Amino acid sequence: MCLGVATPASALSCLPADAVRSYKEAAASEEAYRVISGSISLLARPDGPLRQSVALPGVVTGAILGAGGFAGELSFPVTVQVNCFGPWCGAVPEEGAALVFVQETPEGLVLISEPCPQWYFASPQAGISDKIEACHVTGECVETPF
């Protein structure tokens, strides 16, 4: 006789990533966020795949979203907080173009990366920065999942 033991299936379910939805959530949050269209560089990278949460030092460079849209080209130190929940971890940012939502904390700027992407968009779709600007400046917020 063979007995099988049923175990609950474990899966992660995420909404499709959407930068406009992230903007609306950041704007409604009690936390202060800055939206930057530019790039992020890490000063240290993990060795191999992550199995636990980690804070990585980096630099974010780009135009900051302000009253008139994205303007200026600034560079700031940032901590990339890659969080893991069970077997799932957030993405470690890659070099290159990105749209990032960084949280302002007393310790400085923090980019939070969780298993369901919400605050970091690598190689954003063409025109996504324009949609974020329109949402910010005019209030016309049209969500477009990636």
Disulfide bonds with the S-S distance in Angstrom:
Cys14-Cys116 1.91
Cys84-Cys89 1.95
Cys135-Cys141 1.84
